[in-house]
């Protein structure tokens, strides 16, 4: 199964951290938001994750190159310039999401204990 993680936001309410970092790398409980999302997705059987990125996209890409393999995930980045919002981001990433059946779409900046098992 594949997942699409929305992570292109500017994080304007989290300044000054987001002046130098993407919102998805803000730490909650000592762990970046994006890592929390990746761990939850890996636990429910996601094998491939596509993450959209805009603000400090190079940091998102570097983080995924390191962290995704550690979690047993294959990761790709859908780079956006300009930022495309939710629907536009999904449309741009669609070619990377085709194939393996259903696609789970989630935000990188939502912390929840919702059971994602399908």
VMD Tcl script that builds the backbone (N, CA, C; Angstrom):
set m [mol new atoms 354]
animate dup $m
set s [atomselect $m all]
$s set {name element resname resid chain x y z} {
  {N N UNK 1 A 0.840 -1.170 0.000}
  {CA C UNK 1 A 0.000 0.000 0.000}
  {C C UNK 1 A 0.891 1.242 0.000}
  {N N UNK 2 A 0.360 2.315 -0.596}
  {CA C UNK 2 A 1.073 3.592 -0.624}
  {C C UNK 2 A 0.333 4.617 0.231}
  {N N UNK 3 A 1.078 5.642 0.627}
  {CA C UNK 3 A 0.496 6.753 1.368}
  {C C UNK 3 A 1.043 8.056 0.807}
  {N N UNK 4 A 0.215 9.081 0.873}
  {CA C UNK 4 A 0.614 10.427 0.493}
  {C C UNK 4 A 0.554 11.283 1.745}
  {N N UNK 5 A 1.665 11.924 2.077}
  {CA C UNK 5 A 1.739 12.755 3.276}
  {C C UNK 5 A 1.889 14.210 2.858}
  {N N UNK 6 A 0.943 15.014 3.296}
  {CA C UNK 6 A 0.961 16.445 3.002}
  {C C UNK 6 A 1.927 17.145 3.955}
  {N N UNK 7 A 2.995 17.712 3.393}
  {CA C UNK 7 A 4.023 18.322 4.233}
  {C C UNK 7 A 4.607 19.584 3.604}
  {N N UNK 8 A 3.847 20.244 2.726}
  {CA C UNK 8 A 4.393 21.392 1.996}
  {C C UNK 8 A 4.087 22.733 2.650}
  {N N UNK 9 A 3.384 22.729 3.769}
  {CA C UNK 9 A 2.962 23.979 4.396}
  {C C UNK 9 A 4.110 24.859 4.855}
  {N N UNK 10 A 3.804 26.153 4.961}
  {CA C UNK 10 A 4.813 27.138 5.352}
  {C C UNK 10 A 5.038 27.218 6.851}
  {N N UNK 11 A 4.065 26.820 7.639}
  {CA C UNK 11 A 4.222 26.849 9.094}
  {C C UNK 11 A 4.371 28.244 9.659}
  {N N UNK 12 A 3.634 29.195 9.118}
  {CA C UNK 12 A 3.799 30.589 9.540}
  {C C UNK 12 A 3.493 30.811 11.017}
  {N N UNK 13 A 2.615 30.013 11.595}
  {CA C UNK 13 A 2.294 30.193 13.019}
  {C C UNK 13 A 3.370 29.619 13.932}
  {N N UNK 14 A 4.341 28.927 13.366}
  {CA C UNK 14 A 5.396 28.322 14.179}
  {C C UNK 14 A 6.738 29.046 14.057}
  {N N UNK 15 A 6.682 30.261 13.557}
  {CA C UNK 15 A 7.906 31.058 13.494}
  {C C UNK 15 A 8.397 31.338 14.905}
  {N N UNK 16 A 9.650 31.424 15.173}
  {CA C UNK 16 A 10.754 31.545 14.236}
  {C C UNK 16 A 11.348 30.202 13.782}
  {N N UNK 17 A 10.906 29.083 14.366}
  {CA C UNK 17 A 11.459 27.783 13.957}
  {C C UNK 17 A 11.346 27.594 12.451}
  {N N UNK 18 A 10.185 27.923 11.898}
  {CA C UNK 18 A 9.950 27.656 10.480}
  {C C UNK 18 A 10.619 28.669 9.549}
  {N N UNK 19 A 11.306 29.651 10.106}
  {CA C UNK 19 A 12.128 30.506 9.243}
  {C C UNK 19 A 13.269 29.688 8.648}
  {N N UNK 20 A 13.716 28.686 9.383}
  {CA C UNK 20 A 14.875 27.889 8.970}
  {C C UNK 20 A 14.578 26.411 8.735}
  {N N UNK 21 A 13.352 25.961 9.051}
  {CA C UNK 21 A 13.011 24.538 8.959}
  {C C UNK 21 A 11.579 24.370 8.466}
  {N N UNK 22 A 11.271 23.230 7.848}
  {CA C UNK 22 A 9.887 22.972 7.457}
  {C C UNK 22 A 9.044 22.596 8.672}
  {N N UNK 23 A 7.768 22.909 8.603}
  {CA C UNK 23 A 6.852 22.610 9.705}
  {C C UNK 23 A 6.844 21.117 10.040}
  {N N UNK 24 A 6.953 20.263 9.056}
  {CA C UNK 24 A 6.864 18.819 9.310}
  {C C UNK 24 A 8.033 18.283 10.127}
  {N N UNK 25 A 9.082 19.087 10.317}
  {CA C UNK 25 A 10.210 18.647 11.143}
  {C C UNK 25 A 10.191 19.253 12.545}
  {N N UNK 26 A 9.086 19.931 12.891}
  {CA C UNK 26 A 8.900 20.381 14.269}
  {C C UNK 26 A 8.789 19.137 15.149}
  {N N UNK 27 A 9.470 19.151 16.283}
  {CA C UNK 27 A 9.449 17.990 17.168}
  {C C UNK 27 A 8.301 18.083 18.172}
  {N N UNK 28 A 7.631 16.956 18.335}
  {CA C UNK 28 A 6.579 16.795 19.344}
  {C C UNK 28 A 6.984 15.580 20.170}
  {N N UNK 29 A 7.159 15.771 21.456}
  {CA C UNK 29 A 7.619 14.666 22.293}
  {C C UNK 29 A 8.987 14.160 21.875}
  {N N UNK 30 A 9.824 15.049 21.337}
  {CA C UNK 30 A 11.179 14.678 20.951}
  {C C UNK 30 A 11.312 14.058 19.572}
  {N N UNK 31 A 10.209 13.989 18.805}
  {CA C UNK 31 A 10.253 13.359 17.493}
  {C C UNK 31 A 9.606 14.276 16.453}
  {N N UNK 32 A 10.234 14.417 15.274}
  {CA C UNK 32 A 9.640 15.250 14.232}
  {C C UNK 32 A 8.242 14.748 13.830}
  {N N UNK 33 A 7.356 15.685 13.549}
  {CA C UNK 33 A 6.000 15.332 13.122}
  {C C UNK 33 A 6.013 14.345 11.967}
  {N N UNK 34 A 6.879 14.567 10.993}
  {CA C UNK 34 A 6.934 13.677 9.839}
  {C C UNK 34 A 7.323 12.261 10.245}
  {N N UNK 35 A 8.226 12.130 11.189}
  {CA C UNK 35 A 8.608 10.797 11.661}
  {C C UNK 35 A 7.448 10.109 12.373}
  {N N UNK 36 A 6.699 10.856 13.165}
  {CA C UNK 36 A 5.511 10.277 13.812}
  {C C UNK 36 A 4.562 9.703 12.764}
  {N N UNK 37 A 4.335 10.478 11.697}
  {CA C UNK 37 A 3.446 10.009 10.625}
  {C C UNK 37 A 4.020 8.778 9.936}
  {N N UNK 38 A 5.299 8.802 9.623}
  {CA C UNK 38 A 5.925 7.662 8.939}
  {C C UNK 38 A 5.853 6.392 9.782}
  {N N UNK 39 A 6.095 6.511 11.068}
  {CA C UNK 39 A 6.036 5.343 11.949}
  {C C UNK 39 A 4.627 4.745 11.977}
  {N N UNK 40 A 3.611 5.588 12.045}
  {CA C UNK 40 A 2.228 5.102 12.059}
  {C C UNK 40 A 1.886 4.418 10.741}
  {N N UNK 41 A 2.348 5.000 9.638}
  {CA C UNK 41 A 2.063 4.417 8.329}
  {C C UNK 41 A 2.762 3.072 8.164}
  {N N UNK 42 A 4.000 2.983 8.601}
  {CA C UNK 42 A 4.733 1.710 8.506}
  {C C UNK 42 A 4.046 0.632 9.334}
  {N N UNK 43 A 3.516 1.004 10.500}
  {CA C UNK 43 A 2.842 0.024 11.370}
  {C C UNK 43 A 1.590 -0.573 10.742}
  {N N UNK 44 A 0.940 0.171 9.844}
  {CA C UNK 44 A -0.297 -0.358 9.240}
  {C C UNK 44 A -0.049 -0.961 7.861}
  {N N UNK 45 A 1.206 -1.159 7.504}
  {CA C UNK 45 A 1.510 -1.881 6.277}
  {C C UNK 45 A 1.804 -1.047 5.050}
  {N N UNK 46 A 1.963 0.239 5.212}
  {CA C UNK 46 A 2.352 1.076 4.079}
  {C C UNK 46 A 3.788 0.729 3.719}
  {N N UNK 47 A 4.049 0.548 2.429}
  {CA C UNK 47 A 5.396 0.230 1.974}
  {C C UNK 47 A 6.077 1.393 1.283}
  {N N UNK 48 A 5.264 2.236 0.634}
  {CA C UNK 48 A 5.780 3.387 -0.101}
  {C C UNK 48 A 5.055 4.637 0.352}
  {N N UNK 49 A 5.812 5.676 0.598}
  {CA C UNK 49 A 5.233 6.942 1.010}
  {C C UNK 49 A 5.724 8.028 0.053}
  {N N UNK 50 A 4.788 8.871 -0.373}
  {CA C UNK 50 A 5.109 10.040 -1.188}
  {C C UNK 50 A 4.793 11.250 -0.323}
  {N N UNK 51 A 5.754 12.139 -0.194}
  {CA C UNK 51 A 5.603 13.326 0.646}
  {C C UNK 51 A 5.741 14.557 -0.237}
  {N N UNK 52 A 4.752 15.455 -0.171}
  {CA C UNK 52 A 4.930 16.699 -0.924}
  {C C UNK 52 A 5.724 17.682 -0.076}
  {N N UNK 53 A 6.532 18.485 -0.736}
  {CA C UNK 53 A 7.407 19.409 -0.015}
  {C C UNK 53 A 7.548 20.703 -0.797}
  {N N UNK 54 A 7.610 21.790 -0.066}
  {CA C UNK 54 A 7.812 23.109 -0.681}
  {C C UNK 54 A 8.780 23.928 0.176}
  {N N UNK 55 A 8.333 24.316 1.362}
  {CA C UNK 55 A 9.121 25.158 2.259}
  {C C UNK 55 A 10.276 24.343 2.843}
  {N N UNK 56 A 11.504 24.743 2.551}
  {CA C UNK 56 A 12.705 24.005 2.981}
  {C C UNK 56 A 12.636 22.544 2.536}
  {N N UNK 57 A 12.245 22.360 1.275}
  {CA C UNK 57 A 12.053 21.011 0.715}
  {C C UNK 57 A 13.307 20.153 0.791}
  {N N UNK 58 A 14.472 20.770 0.698}
  {CA C UNK 58 A 15.712 19.991 0.740}
  {C C UNK 58 A 15.884 19.309 2.098}
  {N N UNK 59 A 15.396 19.921 3.176}
  {CA C UNK 59 A 15.469 19.298 4.492}
  {C C UNK 59 A 14.508 18.111 4.587}
  {N N UNK 60 A 13.336 18.248 3.973}
  {CA C UNK 60 A 12.374 17.140 3.951}
  {C C UNK 60 A 12.975 15.972 3.174}
  {N N UNK 61 A 13.561 16.256 2.023}
  {CA C UNK 61 A 14.177 15.218 1.200}
  {C C UNK 61 A 15.306 14.512 1.953}
  {N N UNK 62 A 16.170 15.275 2.594}
  {CA C UNK 62 A 17.287 14.682 3.346}
  {C C UNK 62 A 16.774 13.828 4.503}
  {N N UNK 63 A 15.761 14.315 5.197}
  {CA C UNK 63 A 15.181 13.565 6.310}
  {C C UNK 63 A 14.620 12.234 5.816}
  {N N UNK 64 A 13.880 12.263 4.709}
  {CA C UNK 64 A 13.280 11.031 4.170}
  {C C UNK 64 A 14.337 10.042 3.693}
  {N N UNK 65 A 15.383 10.527 3.075}
  {CA C UNK 65 A 16.444 9.629 2.589}
  {C C UNK 65 A 17.084 8.864 3.745}
  {N N UNK 66 A 17.163 9.505 4.906}
  {CA C UNK 66 A 17.753 8.854 6.077}
  {C C UNK 66 A 16.732 7.996 6.826}
  {N N UNK 67 A 15.577 8.566 7.118}
  {CA C UNK 67 A 14.628 7.942 8.039}
  {C C UNK 67 A 13.778 6.845 7.399}
  {N N UNK 68 A 13.321 7.035 6.180}
  {CA C UNK 68 A 12.416 6.057 5.562}
  {C C UNK 68 A 13.018 4.650 5.511}
  {N N UNK 69 A 14.250 4.475 5.048}
  {CA C UNK 69 A 14.824 3.124 5.037}
  {C C UNK 69 A 14.923 2.501 6.426}
  {N N UNK 70 A 15.209 3.316 7.442}
  {CA C UNK 70 A 15.271 2.807 8.814}
  {C C UNK 70 A 13.929 2.235 9.246}
  {N N UNK 71 A 12.838 2.766 8.680}
  {CA C UNK 71 A 11.487 2.322 9.040}
  {C C UNK 71 A 10.938 1.300 8.058}
  {N N UNK 72 A 11.750 0.878 7.115}
  {CA C UNK 72 A 11.308 -0.106 6.133}
  {C C UNK 72 A 10.404 0.478 5.062}
  {N N UNK 73 A 10.522 1.769 4.819}
  {CA C UNK 73 A 9.690 2.440 3.833}
  {C C UNK 73 A 10.503 2.877 2.624}
  {N N UNK 74 A 9.863 2.867 1.489}
  {CA C UNK 74 A 10.400 3.489 0.284}
  {C C UNK 74 A 9.744 4.865 0.223}
  {N N UNK 75 A 10.526 5.918 0.022}
  {CA C UNK 75 A 9.972 7.269 0.045}
  {C C UNK 75 A 10.348 8.047 -1.203}
  {N N UNK 76 A 9.401 8.854 -1.656}
  {CA C UNK 76 A 9.629 9.772 -2.759}
  {C C UNK 76 A 9.103 11.133 -2.348}
  {N N UNK 77 A 9.711 12.179 -2.901}
  {CA C UNK 77 A 9.272 13.538 -2.622}
  {C C UNK 77 A 8.656 14.123 -3.883}
  {N N UNK 78 A 7.507 14.749 -3.719}
  {CA C UNK 78 A 6.876 15.501 -4.790}
  {C C UNK 78 A 7.152 16.971 -4.486}
  {N N UNK 79 A 8.116 17.539 -5.201}
  {CA C UNK 79 A 8.528 18.926 -4.956}
  {C C UNK 79 A 7.529 19.884 -5.582}
  {N N UNK 80 A 7.129 20.890 -4.823}
  {CA C UNK 80 A 6.163 21.875 -5.299}
  {C C UNK 80 A 6.769 23.266 -5.289}
  {N N UNK 81 A 6.624 23.976 -6.394}
  {CA C UNK 81 A 7.013 25.382 -6.467}
  {C C UNK 81 A 6.211 26.018 -7.591}
  {N N UNK 82 A 5.181 26.729 -7.244}
  {CA C UNK 82 A 4.768 27.193 -5.928}
  {C C UNK 82 A 4.031 26.092 -5.160}
  {N N UNK 83 A 3.728 26.388 -3.894}
  {CA C UNK 83 A 2.960 25.453 -3.084}
  {C C UNK 83 A 1.577 25.312 -3.726}
  {N N UNK 84 A 1.057 24.088 -3.790}
  {CA C UNK 84 A -0.158 23.799 -4.548}
  {C C UNK 84 A -1.401 23.539 -3.708}
  {N N UNK 85 A -1.289 23.619 -2.405}
  {CA C UNK 85 A -2.408 23.312 -1.499}
  {C C UNK 85 A -2.758 21.822 -1.609}
  {N N UNK 86 A -3.791 21.387 -0.923}
  {CA C UNK 86 A -4.097 19.965 -0.798}
  {C C UNK 86 A -4.415 19.296 -2.136}
  {N N UNK 87 A -5.424 19.795 -2.833}
  {CA C UNK 87 A -5.843 19.164 -4.091}
  {C C UNK 87 A -4.777 19.231 -5.157}
  {N N UNK 88 A -4.132 20.381 -5.282}
  {CA C UNK 88 A -3.075 20.526 -6.281}
  {C C UNK 88 A -1.882 19.646 -5.984}
  {N N UNK 89 A -1.556 19.529 -4.709}
  {CA C UNK 89 A -0.443 18.667 -4.317}
  {C C UNK 89 A -0.725 17.208 -4.632}
  {N N UNK 90 A -1.942 16.789 -4.370}
  {CA C UNK 90 A -2.334 15.407 -4.662}
  {C C UNK 90 A -2.329 15.148 -6.168}
  {N N UNK 91 A -2.833 16.090 -6.946}
  {CA C UNK 91 A -2.843 15.949 -8.401}
  {C C UNK 91 A -1.419 15.857 -8.946}
  {N N UNK 92 A -0.521 16.710 -8.462}
  {CA C UNK 92 A 0.866 16.672 -8.937}
  {C C UNK 92 A 1.544 15.350 -8.574}
  {N N UNK 93 A 1.241 14.821 -7.398}
  {CA C UNK 93 A 1.877 13.577 -6.937}
  {C C UNK 93 A 1.219 12.331 -7.510}
  {N N UNK 94 A 0.071 12.463 -8.157}
  {CA C UNK 94 A -0.690 11.302 -8.631}
  {C C UNK 94 A 0.141 10.283 -9.422}
  {N N UNK 95 A 1.014 10.708 -10.340}
  {CA C UNK 95 A 1.809 9.705 -11.066}
  {C C UNK 95 A 2.688 8.843 -10.153}
  {N N UNK 96 A 3.104 9.392 -9.026}
  {CA C UNK 96 A 3.929 8.629 -8.086}
  {C C UNK 96 A 3.099 7.678 -7.232}
  {N N UNK 97 A 1.784 7.870 -7.236}
  {CA C UNK 97 A 0.896 7.098 -6.370}
  {C C UNK 97 A 0.169 5.976 -7.091}
  {N N UNK 98 A 0.267 5.934 -8.401}
  {CA C UNK 98 A -0.437 4.918 -9.173}
  {C C UNK 98 A 0.144 3.535 -8.917}
  {N N UNK 99 A -0.710 2.522 -9.043}
  {CA C UNK 99 A -0.218 1.157 -8.894}
  {C C UNK 99 A -0.845 0.421 -7.742}
  {N N UNK 100 A -0.114 0.031 -6.819}
  {CA C UNK 100 A -0.354 -0.858 -5.690}
  {C C UNK 100 A -1.681 -0.772 -4.934}
  {N N UNK 101 A -2.785 -0.416 -5.527}
  {CA C UNK 101 A -4.054 -0.410 -4.810}
  {C C UNK 101 A -4.357 0.903 -4.130}
  {N N UNK 102 A -4.996 0.837 -2.953}
  {CA C UNK 102 A -5.441 2.070 -2.291}
  {C C UNK 102 A -4.277 2.947 -1.837}
  {N N UNK 103 A -4.580 4.245 -1.711}
  {CA C UNK 103 A -3.614 5.223 -1.230}
  {C C UNK 103 A -4.208 5.888 0.001}
  {N N UNK 104 A -3.474 5.884 1.068}
  {CA C UNK 104 A -3.871 6.548 2.299}
  {C C UNK 104 A -3.291 7.958 2.263}
  {N N UNK 105 A -4.136 8.966 2.471}
  {CA C UNK 105 A -3.691 10.357 2.455}
  {C C UNK 105 A -3.774 10.895 3.877}
  {N N UNK 106 A -2.679 11.511 4.335}
  {CA C UNK 106 A -2.690 12.080 5.686}
  {C C UNK 106 A -1.847 13.349 5.732}
  {N N UNK 107 A -2.071 14.130 6.747}
  {CA C UNK 107 A -1.297 15.341 6.974}
  {C C UNK 107 A -0.121 15.026 7.891}
  {N N UNK 108 A 0.983 15.709 7.658}
  {CA C UNK 108 A 2.147 15.501 8.522}
  {C C UNK 108 A 2.013 16.231 9.845}
  {N N UNK 109 A 1.108 17.195 9.921}
  {CA C UNK 109 A 1.039 18.036 11.111}
  {C C UNK 109 A -0.150 17.737 12.023}
  {N N UNK 110 A -0.666 16.539 11.926}
  {CA C UNK 110 A -1.754 16.123 12.814}
  {C C UNK 110 A -1.256 14.960 13.673}
  {N N UNK 111 A -1.339 15.125 14.973}
  {CA C UNK 111 A -0.946 14.068 15.900}
  {C C UNK 111 A -2.221 13.463 16.451}
  {N N UNK 112 A -2.397 12.171 16.233}
  {CA C UNK 112 A -3.605 11.490 16.637}
  {C C UNK 112 A -3.301 10.044 16.983}
  {N N UNK 113 A -4.228 9.410 17.695}
  {CA C UNK 113 A -4.095 7.974 17.952}
  {C C UNK 113 A -5.152 7.198 17.158}
  {N N UNK 114 A -5.719 7.828 16.135}
  {CA C UNK 114 A -6.683 7.170 15.262}
  {C C UNK 114 A -6.086 5.908 14.665}
  {N N UNK 115 A -6.825 4.818 14.711}
  {CA C UNK 115 A -6.369 3.553 14.140}
  {C C UNK 115 A -6.433 3.627 12.628}
  {N N UNK 116 A -5.287 3.585 11.965}
  {CA C UNK 116 A -5.221 3.702 10.502}
  {C C UNK 116 A -5.345 2.362 9.797}
  {N N UNK 117 A -5.444 1.275 10.514}
  {CA C UNK 117 A -5.520 -0.041 9.893}
  {C C UNK 117 A -6.745 -0.128 9.010}
  {N N UNK 118 A -6.531 -0.614 7.785}
  {CA C UNK 118 A -7.633 -0.724 6.815}
  {C C UNK 118 A -8.254 -2.112 6.856}
}
mol reanalyze $m
mol bondsrecalc $m
mol representation Tube
mol addrep $m
